[in-house]
C-alpha cells in the first residue's frame, strides 16, 4: 500500500500509524509511519501552545518522540488498527490549549503483526459543542438522563447518589466514586460512591481518615500527564501507573484495583475533584470513556454551581466573625416553626446568651480584642450545643433554638454553658431560657427567655457596678 499517496489525498491533518500486535493480546510499539504536509507542519511548525517534544518529523518514529506517552491515545490506535474498529474522539488534553477532533480508520492488509490505521485530526481552538455531542445513542441517552435528574432535583446529594449508581451500572464497574477536593483546606470529601453487590472494597471514608490521602489525590494530575484522563485496563497500563506514581499504585493494588478510568472534574479550568470507575470489563473501555467524557463535562458545571450556591447560602446565613448562624437565619427558623403544623406535640427550647462586658473590652482594649471575645463566646456555646442551632442575634447577643427538649434538660445545658464559658478569659454570659410545649409557640418562648436573660444581666451588673456603663444592649 502506498501510504504517502493515501495521506496526501486528504486535506485535513492526517498520518498513517502502525501498531505492533503482540501474541496473547496487547500491543507493543506505536509508530507514525508517514504524514501529509499539514500533519508534518503541525509537528515542525506548531501554533503557540502546541509545541511537541521535538521539532523534526522522522518517518517511522515512535509517537513518543513527539508526544508524552498517553494511554488513551494508545487505546484509540489499538482499537482502530488491531481490532479494526472505526474510532472517534473529541478530547481536550490539559497539555494543549485546544480540542482535538480525532478519527481513526482501520487499514488492510496487516503486515504480519504490524497493523495500520489512518489517523486524521481537526484542531479546534474553541470548543465545538456539536463535536462534543457526537456520541453513541446509548451514551447520549445516559447523559440526557443525568441532565434531567439534575435539573429536576431538590436534593442534590441524593440525586448525585442516583447518578453514580447509574454510571456504575453502565460501566459494570465494581466501584464508582466522585471525590471533591478543597485546595484551600487541602482536604478531600466523597460526594457519592456506589459498589457492585458483593464487593469487598472498602468505602472511601476508610482512606480519607488516613493522613496523606490528599497528597495522593493531588498527585493524580501528574499521573494523567497532560491527557484528559487516564484509562488502565491491563497489566501493561498498571505498570505505567506504577512507574509514574508508585505510592498510588500500591494503594490501588491493596484496595483490589485491577483496572481504572480516572477523569478530572473541572469547571472553567478549575479542578473540583475526580470521578472514577474501578474494575470494569476491558472490552467496554471505549463505551466507558465516551460516557464519562461527556458526563464529566456536565457534572463539572453542575457541581460548580452547587458549590457556588452553597457558599452563597453560607454567606447569607452565617455570621462571618463567629461562624454561627446569623439573625436572618434565626428569623427564618422562627417563621418556619410558627407557620408549620405542630410536630406531634414537639417542644421547643430557647436560650438567650448575652455577653457581658463586651463594650468595656472594646473601649479599653480595642475592637480586635472584642472580636476575639465574641469568637470565644461562640466557642463556649458550641461546647454545649450543635453549631446549627446557635445564632448570633446581634452585637453581643447569642440565641439557641432547639426542638424536642424538656425544661430539665435545657436547665442542665444552661449550667453547662456557664461552666464552659469559665474556661475562656472574660467570657461571662447573662443567660435566660424557656421551653414551649409546641414548636408553634416559639415566639412565646423567645419573649420569656429574653426577659429572664435581662433579669440575669441586671443581677450581674449589681455585682459588678464598675461595668454598669456597658450594661445596656449594644
C-alpha positions in Angstrom: 0.0 0.0 0.0 1.3 3.4 -0.9 0.8 5.2 2.4 2.1 8.5 1.3 -0.5 8.7 -1.6 -3.2 7.9 0.9 -2.5 10.8 3.3 -1.6 13.2 0.5 -5.1 12.9 -0.8 -6.6 14.1 2.5 -6.8 17.9 3.1 -7.0 17.6 7.0 -4.0 16.8 9.1 -3.5 13.1 8.6 -1.0 10.3 9.1 -0.5 6.6 9.0 0.1 4.9 12.4 1.4 1.4 12.9 0.6 -0.7 16.0 2.6 -3.8 16.9 0.2 -6.6 17.8 1.6 -8.9 20.5 0.9 -12.6 20.8 -1.6 -13.4 23.5 -3.2 -9.9 23.2 -2.0 -6.4 23.9 0.3 -4.2 21.8 3.9 -3.1 21.5 5.4 -0.1 19.7 3.2 2.5 18.1 4.8 4.4 15.3 3.9 7.3 13.0 4.8 5.9 9.6 4.2 9.0 7.5 2.0 12.1 7.3 0.8 14.6 4.9 2.2 18.1 4.7 -0.4 19.6 7.0 0.3 16.9 9.7 4.1 17.3 9.5 3.7 21.1 9.8 1.7 20.6 13.0 4.9 19.0 14.4 7.6 21.1 12.8 5.8 24.5 12.9 3.2 24.2 15.6 1.0 27.1 16.7 1.5 28.8 20.0 1.0 26.5 23.0 1.2 23.3 20.9 4.9 22.6 20.8 5.9 19.0 20.5 8.8 17.3 22.3 10.9 17.7 19.1 10.5 19.9 16.0 11.7 17.5 13.3 9.5 14.8 11.9 11.2 11.5 11.1 9.0 8.9 9.4 8.6 5.6 11.2 9.5 7.0 14.7 7.6 6.0 17.8 4.9 8.5 18.6 6.5 9.2 22.0 9.2 11.0 20.1 6.7 13.8 19.6 4.2 13.3 22.5 4.4 12.3 26.1 3.2 8.7 26.5 -0.6 8.7 26.5 -2.5 5.5 27.3 -5.8 7.0 25.9 -4.1 7.7 22.5 -2.6 4.2 22.5 -6.0 2.6 23.3 -7.5 4.7 20.5 -4.9 3.5 18.0 -5.2 -0.2 19.1 -8.9 -0.3 18.6 -8.6 1.1 15.1 -5.5 -0.8 13.9 -5.7 -4.1 15.7 -9.4 -4.5 16.5 -10.4 -3.0 13.1 -12.9 -0.6 14.5 -13.7 2.9 13.3 -12.8 5.2 16.2 -13.7 8.8 17.0 -12.9 11.0 20.0 -13.3 14.7 20.8 -10.8 15.5 23.5 -9.1 18.4 25.3 -5.8 17.3 26.8 -4.6 19.6 29.5 -1.2 19.9 27.9 -2.7 21.7 24.9 -5.0 24.7 24.7 -7.1 23.1 22.0 -9.7 20.5 21.3 -8.8 17.6 19.0 -11.5 16.0 16.8 -9.8 12.6 16.1 -10.8 9.9 13.7 -9.1 6.5 13.3 -9.9 4.3 10.3 -8.5 0.7 10.2 -6.4 -0.2 7.1 -5.9 -3.6 5.4 -3.9 -5.6 5.0 -1.7 -6.1 8.1 2.0 -6.6 7.6 2.4 -9.7 9.8 2.0 -8.5 13.4 2.1 -4.8 12.3 -1.4 -3.3 11.9 -2.2 0.1 10.5 -4.7 2.9 10.8 -5.4 6.2 9.1 -5.4 8.9 11.7 -7.0 12.3 11.0 -7.3 15.2 13.4 -9.0 18.5 13.3 -7.9 21.2 15.8 -10.4 23.5 17.4 -9.1 26.4 19.4 -12.7 27.0 20.6 -14.8 24.1 21.9 -17.3 22.8 19.3 -20.3 21.5 21.2 -21.6 19.7 18.1 -18.5 17.5 18.1 -18.8 17.0 21.9 -22.3 15.7 21.5 -21.4 13.4 18.6 -21.7 10.2 20.7 -23.5 6.8 20.5 -27.2 6.5 21.2 -26.7 4.7 24.5 -24.2 7.4 25.8 -26.5 10.2 24.7 -29.4 8.6 26.4 -27.4 8.1 29.6 -26.1 11.6 29.7 -29.5 13.1 28.9 -30.9 11.1 31.8 -28.3 12.6 34.1 -29.1 16.1 32.9 -32.9 15.6 33.5 -32.2 14.3 37.0 -30.0 17.2 37.9 -32.4 19.8 36.6 -35.4 18.4 38.4 -33.7 17.8 41.8 -34.4 19.4 45.1 -31.9 17.2 46.9 -28.6 17.5 45.1 -26.8 14.8 47.2 -29.5 12.2 46.8 -29.6 12.9 43.1 -25.9 12.5 42.7 -26.1 9.2 44.5 -28.7 8.0 41.9 -26.4 9.3 39.1 -23.3 7.5 40.4 -25.3 4.3 40.7 -26.4 4.7 37.0 -22.8 5.3 36.0 -21.6 2.2 37.8 -24.3 0.1 36.2 -23.5 1.5 32.8 -19.7 0.8 33.3 -20.4 -2.5 35.1 -17.6 -1.4 37.4 -17.0 -2.7 40.9 -16.7 0.8 42.4 -17.6 4.3 41.1 -17.0 7.5 43.1 -16.9 11.2 42.8 -14.3 12.8 45.1 -14.2 16.5 45.7 -11.0 18.4 46.6 -10.7 21.6 48.6 -7.4 23.1 47.5 -7.5 25.8 50.2 -8.1 23.4 53.2 -6.2 20.7 51.4 -8.8 18.1 52.1 -11.0 15.6 50.2 -14.6 14.6 50.6 -16.8 12.0 49.0 -19.8 13.4 47.1 -21.1 10.0 46.2 -20.0 6.4 45.6 -21.5 3.1 44.6 -20.3 -0.5 44.9 -21.2 -3.6 42.9 -23.2 -6.1 45.0 -20.9 -8.4 46.9 -17.8 -6.1 46.5 -15.3 -6.3 49.3 -13.7 -3.0 48.5 -13.7 -0.5 51.4 -15.6 2.8 51.3 -13.5 5.8 50.5 -14.0 7.1 54.1 -11.6 4.4 55.2 -8.9 6.1 53.1 -9.8 9.7 53.8 -9.4 9.1 57.5 -5.7 8.4 57.0 -3.1 11.2 56.8 -1.6 11.8 53.4 -4.6 10.9 51.2 -4.8 14.5 49.9 -1.3 14.3 48.6 -2.2 11.1 46.7 -5.2 12.8 45.1 -3.0 15.8 44.4 -0.6 13.5 42.5 -3.2 12.3 40.0 -2.8 15.4 37.9 0.9 14.4 37.2 -0.2 10.8 36.6 -2.7 11.8 34.0 0.3 13.6 32.4 -1.4 16.2 30.4 -4.1 14.0 28.9 -7.8 14.4 29.6 -8.0 11.2 31.7 -6.2 8.0 32.5 -7.6 4.6 31.5 -5.9 1.4 32.6 -7.4 -1.9 31.5 -4.5 -4.3 31.5 -1.2 -5.2 33.3 0.8 -3.0 31.0 -1.3 0.0 31.9 -0.9 -0.8 35.6 2.9 -0.8 35.1 2.6 2.7 33.7 0.9 3.8 36.9 3.5 2.0 38.9 6.2 3.9 37.1 4.5 7.3 37.3 3.0 7.1 40.7 4.3 4.2 42.9 2.5 5.4 46.0 -0.9 5.5 44.4 -0.1 2.2 42.6 0.4 0.4 45.9 -2.8 1.9 47.4 -4.7 0.9 44.3 -3.4 -2.7 44.4 -4.1 -3.0 48.1 -7.6 -1.8 47.5 -8.1 -4.6 44.9 -8.0 -2.4 41.8 -7.1 -4.2 38.6 -8.4 -1.6 36.1 -9.4 2.0 36.4 -10.6 5.0 34.5 -10.0 8.3 36.2 -11.3 11.7 34.9 -10.7 15.1 36.5 -13.9 17.2 37.2 -13.4 20.8 36.2 -15.3 23.9 35.7 -13.8 26.9 33.8 -10.4 25.0 34.0 -10.6 24.9 37.9 -10.2 21.4 39.3 -13.1 20.4 41.5 -12.2 16.7 42.1 -12.3 13.4 40.3 -14.7 10.7 39.1 -13.5 7.1 38.6 -14.7 3.6 37.8 -12.6 0.6 39.1 -12.6 -3.0 37.9 -14.6 -2.8 34.7 -14.7 -5.1 31.7 -11.8 -4.3 29.3 -13.9 -4.7 26.2 -16.2 -1.9 27.5 -13.3 0.6 27.7 -14.5 2.7 24.7 -18.1 2.9 25.9 -16.9 3.8 29.4 -14.5 6.5 28.2 -17.2 8.0 25.9 -19.8 8.0 28.7 -17.5 9.6 31.4 -16.0 12.0 28.9 -19.4 13.7 28.3 -20.7 13.1 31.8 -17.8 14.9 33.4 -18.4 17.9 31.1 -22.0 18.1 32.6 -21.2 17.2 36.2 -18.3 19.7 36.4 -20.7 22.6 35.7 -23.4 21.3 38.0 -21.1 20.7 40.9 -19.5 24.1 40.5 -23.0 25.7 40.5 -24.0 23.7 43.6 -20.8 24.7 45.5 -21.3 28.4 44.5 -24.9 28.3 45.8 -23.8 26.5 48.9 -21.2 29.3 49.5 -23.8 32.0 48.9 -26.1 30.3 51.4 -23.4 30.2 54.0 -22.6 33.9 53.4 -26.3 34.8 53.7 -26.9 32.6 56.8 -23.6 32.6 58.8 -22.1 35.2 61.0 -18.7 35.6 59.4 -16.9 36.6 62.7 -18.1 33.7 64.9 -19.1 31.1 62.4 -22.6 30.5 64.0 -25.8 31.3 62.2 -26.8 34.9 61.8 -30.0 36.7 62.8 -31.6 36.4 59.4 -31.3 32.6 59.7 -32.8 32.7 63.2 -35.8 34.7 61.9 -36.3 32.2 59.0 -36.3 29.3 61.5 -38.8 31.1 63.8 -41.1 31.9 60.9 -40.9 28.3 59.8 -41.7 27.0 63.2 -44.6 29.4 63.6 -46.2 28.6 60.2 -45.7 24.9 60.4 -48.1 22.4 62.0 -47.3 21.3 65.5 -44.9 18.3 65.2 -47.0 15.9 67.2 -46.6 18.0 70.4 -42.8 18.5 69.9 -41.4 21.1 72.4 -39.0 23.9 71.6 -36.4 25.3 73.9 -34.9 28.8 73.6 -31.8 30.2 75.3 -30.7 33.8 75.2 -27.0 34.4 76.0 -25.9 38.0 76.2 -22.1 38.6 76.5 -21.5 40.8 79.5 -18.8 43.4 79.3 -18.2 43.5 75.6 -18.5 47.3 75.3 -16.0 47.8 78.1 -13.5 45.5 76.3 -14.0 47.3 73.0 -13.4 50.7 74.7 -10.4 49.7 76.8 -8.6 47.1 74.7 -9.9 47.7 71.2 -12.3 46.0 68.8 -9.8 43.3 67.8 -9.8 42.1 71.4 -13.6 42.4 71.4 -13.9 40.3 68.3 -11.7 37.6 70.0 -14.1 37.7 72.9 -17.1 37.1 70.6 -15.3 34.2 69.0 -14.6 32.7 72.4 -18.2 33.2 73.4 -19.3 31.3 70.3 -16.8 28.5 71.1 -18.2 28.2 74.6 -21.7 27.7 73.2 -20.5 25.2 70.7 -19.2 23.0 73.5 -22.8 22.5 74.7 -24.9 22.9 71.6 -24.6 22.0 67.9 -23.5 24.9 65.7 -26.6 24.6 63.6 -28.9 25.7 66.4 -26.7 28.6 67.6 -27.4 32.1 66.3 -25.7 35.5 66.8 -28.8 37.6 67.2 -26.8 40.8 67.0 -24.0 42.7 68.8 -23.2 40.8 72.0 -26.4 38.6 71.8 -26.5 34.9 71.0 -29.5 32.7 71.0 -30.1 28.9 70.8 -33.3 27.3 69.4 -33.5 23.5 69.9 -36.5 21.2 69.3 -37.6 18.3 71.4 -36.1 19.3 74.7 -37.5 19.3 78.3 -37.1 22.2 80.8 -34.9 19.9 82.9 -32.6 19.2 80.0 -32.4 22.8 79.0 -31.7 24.0 82.5 -28.8 21.4 82.7 -27.4 22.7 79.4 -27.6 26.3 80.6 -25.5 25.3 83.6 -23.1 23.6 81.2 -22.8 26.9 79.3 -21.8 28.7 82.4 -19.1 26.1 83.1 -17.8 26.2 79.5 -17.7 30.0 79.5 -15.5 29.9 82.6 -12.7 28.3 80.5 -12.4 31.4 78.4 -10.9 34.7 79.5 -13.6 37.3 80.2 -16.5 35.3 78.7 -19.4 35.8 81.0 -23.0 35.3 79.8 -26.3 36.7 81.1 -28.5 33.7 80.4 -32.2 33.2 80.1 -34.1 30.1 78.9 -37.6 28.9 78.3 -39.4 25.8 76.9 -42.7 25.9 75.0 -44.7 22.7 74.7 -45.3 23.2 71.0 -42.9 24.4 68.3 -45.6 26.9 67.0 -45.3 28.7 70.4 -41.7 29.5 69.8 -42.2 33.3 70.0 -43.7 32.9 73.4 -40.6 31.0 74.5 -38.4 33.7 72.9 -40.1 36.5 74.9 -39.8 34.7 78.2 -36.2 33.7 77.6 -35.4 37.3 76.8 -37.0 38.6 80.0 -35.1 36.0 82.1 -31.8 36.9 80.4 -32.3 40.6 81.3 -33.0 39.7 84.8 -29.8 37.7 84.9 -27.9 40.7 83.3 -29.3 43.1 86.0 -28.1 40.7 88.7 -24.6 40.6 87.1 -24.3 44.4 87.0 -25.5 44.7 90.6 -22.5 42.5 91.4 -20.1 44.4 89.1 -21.1 48.1 89.3 -17.7 49.1 87.7 -19.1 47.6 84.4 -22.5 49.2 84.7 -21.9 51.8 81.9 -21.8 48.9 79.4 -24.9 47.2 80.9 -27.2 48.2 78.1 -27.9 46.2 74.9 -25.2 47.1 72.3 
